[in-house]
C-alpha cells in the first residue's frame, strides 16, 4: 500500500473567489498532477467533484492554478526553485 499525502489545489478565477480543495494522493497521482493540469488547460473546462457535486470551471475564466506542494514532475515551461522577492 502506498503512502498518501495531502495536496492543496487553488483555482483562481478572473472574477470571484478562488476554488480551493484538498485531495489525498499517492506517489503516482502526485507525479502526474502537473501533466493532468497541463492537459486540462487545453480543454474548454476543468471538472472537479467537490463535496458530492460536480463543479465545471470554464478554462477561459481561470487566472491561475496553484498546487501545493509542487508536483515532482513539472509541466513544460516551468522555472524551478524560484523564491518570492517580498
C-alpha positions as CSV (number, residue, x, y, z in Angstrom):
1,X,0.0,0.0,0.0
2,X,1.4,3.4,-1.0
3,X,1.6,6.3,1.4
4,X,-0.9,9.0,0.8
5,X,-0.2,12.7,1.2
6,X,-2.4,15.8,1.0
7,X,-2.2,18.2,-1.9
8,X,-3.9,21.6,-1.9
9,X,-5.1,22.9,-5.2
10,X,-6.3,26.5,-5.6
11,X,-8.0,27.6,-8.9
12,X,-8.0,31.4,-9.0
13,X,-10.7,32.8,-11.3
14,X,-10.7,36.0,-13.3
15,X,-13.7,37.1,-11.2
16,X,-14.9,35.7,-7.9
17,X,-13.3,33.8,-5.1
18,X,-10.8,31.1,-5.7
19,X,-11.9,27.5,-5.6
20,X,-9.6,25.7,-3.1
21,X,-9.7,22.0,-2.3
22,X,-7.5,19.2,-1.0
23,X,-7.0,15.7,-2.3
24,X,-5.3,12.7,-1.0
25,X,-2.7,11.5,-3.5
26,X,-0.4,8.5,-3.8
27,X,3.1,8.9,-5.4
28,X,1.7,8.2,-8.9
29,X,-1.1,10.8,-8.6
30,X,1.4,13.4,-7.3
31,X,3.8,12.7,-10.1
32,X,1.1,13.0,-12.7
33,X,-0.7,16.1,-11.2
34,X,1.2,18.7,-13.3
35,X,0.6,16.8,-16.5
36,X,-3.1,16.4,-15.8
37,X,-3.4,20.2,-15.1
38,X,-1.5,21.0,-18.3
39,X,-3.8,18.8,-20.4
40,X,-6.8,20.3,-18.7
41,X,-5.8,23.8,-19.7
42,X,-6.0,22.7,-23.4
43,X,-9.7,21.8,-22.8
44,X,-12.7,24.1,-22.6
45,X,-13.3,23.3,-18.9
46,X,-11.9,21.6,-15.8
47,X,-14.3,19.5,-13.8
48,X,-13.9,18.9,-10.0
49,X,-16.0,16.6,-7.9
50,X,-16.2,18.7,-4.8
51,X,-18.3,17.8,-1.7
52,X,-20.5,15.4,-3.7
53,X,-21.2,17.8,-6.5
54,X,-19.6,18.4,-9.9
55,X,-18.1,21.8,-10.4
56,X,-17.4,22.8,-14.1
57,X,-14.9,25.6,-14.5
58,X,-14.5,27.1,-17.9
59,X,-10.8,27.5,-18.6
60,X,-11.3,30.9,-20.1
61,X,-12.3,32.0,-16.6
62,X,-9.1,30.7,-14.9
63,X,-6.4,33.3,-14.0
64,X,-4.0,30.7,-12.4
65,X,-3.8,27.4,-10.7
66,X,-1.7,26.7,-7.6
67,X,-0.6,23.2,-6.5
68,X,0.9,22.8,-3.0
69,X,3.3,21.0,-2.7
70,X,4.6,21.4,-6.3
71,X,4.5,18.1,-8.2
72,X,7.8,16.4,-8.5
73,X,7.4,16.0,-12.3
74,X,6.8,19.5,-13.6
75,X,4.9,20.6,-16.6
76,X,6.7,22.3,-19.6
77,X,8.0,25.8,-19.4
78,X,8.5,25.9,-15.6
79,X,11.1,27.9,-13.7
80,X,12.1,25.7,-10.7
81,X,13.4,26.9,-7.4
82,X,12.1,30.5,-7.6
83,X,11.5,32.5,-4.4
84,X,9.3,35.5,-3.9
85,X,11.0,38.8,-3.6
86,X,8.8,40.0,-0.8
